[in-house]
Amino acid sequence: MVEVLSIIVSSALVYSAPLIFTALGGTFSERSGVVNVGLEGIMTVGAFSATVFNLFTASTFGSWTPWLSLLFGGLIGVVFSLIHAVATVNLRADHIVSGTVVNLMAPGLTIFLTKMIFDGHGQSDLIKERFGKFSFPFLKDIPIIGEIFFKDTSAPAYVAILVAVIAYFIIFKTKFGLRLRSVGENPQAADTLGINVYGMKYAGVLISGLLGGIGGAVVVQSISGQFSVSTIAGQGFISMAAMIFGKWNPIYVMGAAIFFGLSQSLAVIGNTIPLINQLEPVWLQVAPYVLTLLVLVLFIGRSQGPKANGQVYVKSK
Amino acid sequence: MSKRSTFIKSLAVPVISVLAGLLLGAMIMLAFGYDPVEGYNAMLIGAFGRSYNVGEVFRLATPLILTGLGFSVASRAGLFNIGLSGQALCGWIASIWLAMTFPDVPKILLVPMCIIAGAVAGAFWAGIAGFLRAQFGTSEVIVTIMMNYIILYISNYLVRSVLTKNADATTQISANASLRANFLYELSGHSRLNMGIFLALAMLVVVWVLMKRTTTGFEIRSVGINPFASEYAGMSAKKNIVLAMLISGALAGMAGVVEGLGTFQNLYILNSSLEIGFDGMAVSLLGGGNPIGILLSAVLFGILKIGGLKMPSVGIPKEIVEIVIAAIIFFIGISYAIRFLLDKIAVSKKAPKKGEV
């Protein structure tokens, strides 16, 4: 029993890690009032750049490579999300249109570059340094709990949980967070108080680029092991769902992401687990989306999100 | 004069966007050491080289006309239907299922039945989003994105476990259900061009008449412009929101039927949402939501995508086309900036004129 639970928990964590990072990214963006349907594209770019970084530097950095690739993926995510920031903040583009451009651009661009780098192949080579299994010192020796949660588990997932806690503090307990939220709720009022509305929106979008890029990098380095056009297939949208499910609150968002990660992982490993293997995998695959719809209808209804979310703000002269 | 100048200006944005997109593609080709002239030349050969290629261009444009129209109807009502992919897939599934269930019904009955079934299925899938939006104020963007994935997994499940026994694709449909026609096949050098093109062209006219010449269309448009004023004038915003989504979904569903009964003749396991959904959205944005614009943009997309398949023959990855398309939509998206620049240029050329938008 403990063994089965430990498999379920560790694989759920593996699958939730990218969702947590990306959903938190989306939370920052939407808290600043910029809808980001481009998370999927940002993850694609992060996944691609982490793959390349990993392949070319593994011999130099050894076992540190995955972590550095993570940062690199995040960095390129920031650069890529600039498209969305410039278009929505300065050039008054519709947020959905701009996000869709990000999603259309990412696969084209990354596969183009993949073909440039890997002799015309549509997918990258397999990376050598991956996030392996990680056991916490001391904690892993706690009976039962240690076995389930802290032995042979996913390190990025625990980092993601930590980031969620930090994100909670940033958004709700710091001056920056207050400003970010006020810009998402009522940019005019924030502007009259001397808050740099455009600057805050940039911050929100670029943080979503950083975390989305990291999310994509985690997918490659702890799940797929290589980059191809199907490496990122829906995770960005599931993350968006987790963000809504978690009502734009980092802690709840993390909870939702873990829940969706569990559902995704059960769809993959379910046939080895008693009871779950009686279930058609299709139900586990659609569960996150159906649940999000239910939550939207039952609990959220009208505009529980940031009030000025998705609106273009034009500073008056 | 002023009407003419706004017409020119409304044309300027898409034309500039397409040119800028192509220019960006050329710059990327240059940056990676390719010859853009050679690249675009290969594209033109790929799109117009033989009658087969031209046939494929129009084959690809067909569903895009339908999804593009679908997007434009919803957006006229102030809705952003990002779920065209899922609605098209619904139509695809319904038509294939019906065609497989009644393979021996005469063509004259079976084809219209399948088209109607596809349209109804697409309308149903979009209608859910419309209903939730009207009744609970739930964002149709989020709902339709979620619904895209729900139907994607359901479709794969149906292919694998219901329509076949663990196969990756259903069997080919009978000739009775096929949209392919011999004369088009011969005319277009054995391409997959099919009767769907006539359906799409007919829908261009139908949607234009519906939106511009009927009360229904007027109500949908006025709800899109101002739901509160429309309510005050006695129209039901809720009813029109649902109606617009139903029409939008029906058109997307027909696009799926064209793919199912025309292009592929079966249903198979999909790895991601249908491209025709997002491309249809792009086609509609580029075409400014009007029928002629949608027709022209759909054909342009056909040229880019089918022509792009030829680009690897000169060593250039075909993905450059996707980058160009994304860039075109980016420039459409920032049309405010383009208009602003155009106005600046116009102002600096002649005396400033106020009051024109």
Chai-1 contact restraints between the chains, C-beta under 6 A:
chainA,res_idxA,chainB,res_idxB,connection_type,confidence,min_distance_angstrom,max_distance_angstrom,comment,restraint_id
A,A87,B,G333,contact,1.0,0.0,6.0,A-B,restraint_1
A,A87,B,I334,contact,1.0,0.0,6.0,A-B,restraint_2
A,L91,B,I334,contact,1.0,0.0,6.0,A-B,restraint_3
A,L91,B,A337,contact,1.0,0.0,6.0,A-B,restraint_4
A,R92,B,Y336,contact,1.0,0.0,6.0,A-B,restraint_5
A,A93,B,G333,contact,1.0,0.0,6.0,A-B,restraint_6
A,A93,B,I334,contact,1.0,0.0,6.0,A-B,restraint_7
A,I96,B,F80,contact,1.0,0.0,6.0,A-B,restraint_8
A,I96,B,V141,contact,1.0,0.0,6.0,A-B,restraint_9
A,V97,B,G333,contact,1.0,0.0,6.0,A-B,restraint_10
A,S98,B,G333,contact,1.0,0.0,6.0,A-B,restraint_11
A,V101,B,A326,contact,1.0,0.0,6.0,A-B,restraint_12
A,V101,B,I329,contact,1.0,0.0,6.0,A-B,restraint_13
A,V101,B,F330,contact,1.0,0.0,6.0,A-B,restraint_14
A,L104,B,A326,contact,1.0,0.0,6.0,A-B,restraint_15
A,M105,B,A326,contact,1.0,0.0,6.0,A-B,restraint_16
A,G108,B,E319,contact,1.0,0.0,6.0,A-B,restraint_17
A,G108,B,E322,contact,1.0,0.0,6.0,A-B,restraint_18
A,G108,B,I323,contact,1.0,0.0,6.0,A-B,restraint_19
A,L109,B,I323,contact,1.0,0.0,6.0,A-B,restraint_20
A,I111,B,E319,contact,1.0,0.0,6.0,A-B,restraint_21
A,F112,B,P317,contact,1.0,0.0,6.0,A-B,restraint_22
A,F112,B,E319,contact,1.0,0.0,6.0,A-B,restraint_23
A,K115,B,P317,contact,1.0,0.0,6.0,A-B,restraint_24
A,S230,B,N271,contact,1.0,0.0,6.0,A-B,restraint_25
A,A233,B,S272,contact,1.0,0.0,6.0,A-B,restraint_26
A,G234,B,Y149,contact,1.0,0.0,6.0,A-B,restraint_27
A,F237,B,I145,contact,1.0,0.0,6.0,A-B,restraint_28
A,V282,B,Y153,contact,1.0,0.0,6.0,A-B,restraint_29
A,V282,B,Y157,contact,1.0,0.0,6.0,A-B,restraint_30
A,Q285,B,Y153,contact,1.0,0.0,6.0,A-B,restraint_31
A,V286,B,I150,contact,1.0,0.0,6.0,A-B,restraint_32
A,V286,B,Y153,contact,1.0,0.0,6.0,A-B,restraint_33
A,Y289,B,M146,contact,1.0,0.0,6.0,A-B,restraint_34
A,Y289,B,Y149,contact,1.0,0.0,6.0,A-B,restraint_35
A,Y289,B,I150,contact,1.0,0.0,6.0,A-B,restraint_36
A,T292,B,M146,contact,1.0,0.0,6.0,A-B,restraint_37
A,L293,B,M146,contact,1.0,0.0,6.0,A-B,restraint_38
A,L296,B,T138,contact,1.0,0.0,6.0,A-B,restraint_39
A,V297,B,L132,contact,1.0,0.0,6.0,A-B,restraint_40
A,V297,B,F136,contact,1.0,0.0,6.0,A-B,restraint_41
A,V297,B,T138,contact,1.0,0.0,6.0,A-B,restraint_42
A,G301,B,F136,contact,1.0,0.0,6.0,A-B,restraint_43
A,R302,B,G137,contact,1.0,0.0,6.0,A-B,restraint_44
